Amino acid sequence: EDVSERLTLKEKVSLLTGKSMWTLRSMETKRGVVIPPVRVSDGPQGVRRALSDWTAMQSNPATCFPAACALACSWDRDLVQRIGVALSEECEEQEVQILLGPGMNVKRHPCGGRNFEYFSEDPMLAGTLAAAFVAGVQAQGVGCSLKHFAANNQETFRMVVDTRVDERTLRELYLPAFEH
C-alpha cells in the first residue's frame, strides 16, 4: 500500500502492461520508488522459463510434475502443497517471481483442450487442491496467477468465444473454486 500511495496515476497505469511476453515492467520514480522487473513463467506442471522474452517455443529444462487432473485423483492436499513448494524452489532457481498456475477452472466439456490442466469437474475438490498448490508456492515467496478464469471450456476460437452461463451455474459450479 505504501508503494501504491507513492505512485502517480500515470506510473500505476504503466505497470498494467508487460515489458515483454514474460516480463513485467520495472520502474524507478523521481520520488525514490523502485519496482524491480517481475518475470513470469507458464507452467503449473513445471516451470517453463522461456529462453526468449517474445516466444515460448524454447525454454529451459524443467521438471514435469503430474498434471492437475492426475493430482486430483490422489485427493491429497499435502502432496499438492509439496509440489507447490518444489515448483517454487524451481522458480527461485530460474529467477521467476510469478508462476502462471494453477489451472483451476472446472471441467465442463469433455473436449476442453485444457482439461488436463484443471484439477476436477467438482468445484470443491478443485478449490481445495488449488488452495494447497498456491499455499505451497507462496510459502516460498513466489506468486501464483490462477488460470484460466471461469467458463474457459474450449480452445477453438478461445480468444473470441462468447461463453454464456446463467448466474446459478456460474455461482454454483464455476466460481466456488476461485472463491475457495
PEDA-V324694 format. One record per pair of residues at least 24 apart in sequence whose C-alpha atoms are under 10 Angstrom apart, sorted by the first residue. I is the first residue (numbers start at 1). GAP is how many residues later the second one is. If there is no record, write none. Layout:
i	gap
I	GAP
I	GAP
This chain:
i	gap
2	31
3	30
3	31
3	32
4	29
6	25
6	26
6	27
7	24
7	26
19	34
19	35
20	32
20	33
20	34
20	35
21	29
21	31
21	32
21	33
21	34
21	35
22	27
22	28
22	29
22	30
22	31
22	32
22	33
22	34
22	74
22	76
23	30
23	31
23	73
23	74
23	75
37	60
38	57
38	58
38	59
38	60
39	52
39	55
39	56
39	57
39	58
39	59
39	60
40	51
40	55
40	56
40	57
40	58
40	59
40	60
40	102
40	103
40	104
40	105
41	50
41	53
41	54
41	55
41	56
41	57
41	58
41	59
41	60
41	103
41	104
42	54
42	56
42	57
42	58
42	59
42	60
42	103
43	24
43	44
43	56
43	57
43	58
43	59
43	60
43	74
44	24
44	39
44	40
44	43
44	55
44	56
44	57
44	58
44	59
44	73
44	74
44	89
44	100
44	101
44	102
44	103
45	38
45	39
45	42
45	56
45	57
45	58
45	72
46	37
46	38
46	40
46	41
46	42
46	44
46	45
46	53
46	55
47	40
47	41
47	42
47	43
47	44
47	46
47	47
47	49
47	52
47	53
47	54
48	42
48	43
48	46
48	48
48	51
48	52
49	41
49	42
49	45
49	46
49	47
49	50
60	34
62	25
62	28
62	32
63	24
63	27
66	50
66	51
67	36
67	48
67	49
67	50
67	51
67	52
68	34
68	35
68	36
68	47
68	48
68	49
68	50
68	51
68	52
68	58
68	61
68	62
68	65
69	34
69	38
69	46
69	47
69	48
69	49
69	50
69	51
69	52
69	57
70	46
70	47
70	48
70	49
70	50
71	47
71	48
71	49
71	58
72	46
72	47
72	48
72	53
72	54
72	56
72	57
72	58
73	46
73	47
73	52
75	44
75	50
75	51
75	53
75	54
76	52
76	53
76	56
77	48
77	51
77	52
77	53
77	54
77	55
77	56
78	51
78	54
78	55
78	58
79	50
79	53
79	54
79	57
80	48
80	49
80	50
80	51
80	52
80	53
80	54
80	55
80	56
81	48
81	49
81	50
81	51
81	52
81	53
81	54
81	55
81	56
81	58
82	50
82	51
82	53
82	54
82	55
83	49
83	50
83	51
83	53
83	54
84	46
84	48
84	49
84	50
84	51
84	52
84	53
84	54
84	55
84	56
84	58
84	60
85	47
85	48
85	49
85	50
85	51
85	52
85	53
85	54
85	55
85	56
85	57
86	50
86	51
86	54
87	46
87	49
87	50
87	53
87	55
88	46
88	48
88	49
88	50
88	51
88	52
88	53
88	54
88	55
88	56
89	48
89	51
89	52
89	53
91	46
91	49
91	50
91	51
91	52
92	48
92	49
92	50
95	47
96	46
96	47
97	44
97	45
97	46
97	47
98	39
98	40
98	43
98	44
98	45
98	46
98	47
99	35
99	38
99	39
99	43
99	44
99	45
99	46
99	47
100	43
100	44
100	45
100	46
100	47
100	48
101	29
101	32
101	33
101	36
101	42
101	43
101	44
101	45
101	46
101	47
102	24
102	27
102	28
102	29
102	31
102	32
102	35
102	42
102	43
102	44
102	45
102	46
103	27
103	42
103	43
103	44
103	45
103	46
104	25
104	26
104	27
104	42
104	43
104	44
104	45
104	46
104	70
104	71
104	73
104	74
105	25
105	41
105	42
105	43
105	44
105	45
105	46
105	47
105	48
105	68
105	69
105	70
105	71
105	72
105	73
106	42
106	43
106	44
106	45
106	46
106	47
106	67
106	68
106	69
106	70
106	71
106	72
107	44
107	45
107	46
107	47
107	66
107	67
108	43
108	44
108	45
108	46
108	65
108	66
109	43
109	44
109	45
110	43
110	44
111	42
111	43
111	44
112	40
112	41
112	42
112	43
112	44
113	39
113	40
113	41
113	42
113	43
114	34
114	38
114	39
114	40
114	41
115	37
115	38
115	39
117	30
117	31
118	29
118	30
120	57
121	52
121	53
122	51
122	52
122	54
122	55
123	49
123	50
123	51
123	52
123	53
123	54
123	55
123	56
123	57
124	49
124	52
124	53
124	54
124	56
125	52
125	55
126	50
126	51
126	52
126	54
127	48
127	49
127	50
127	51
127	52
127	53
128	49
128	50
128	52
129	48
129	51
130	47
130	48
130	50
131	46
131	47
131	48
131	49
146	32
147	31
149	25
149	26
149	29
150	24
150	25
150	26
150	27
150	28
151	24
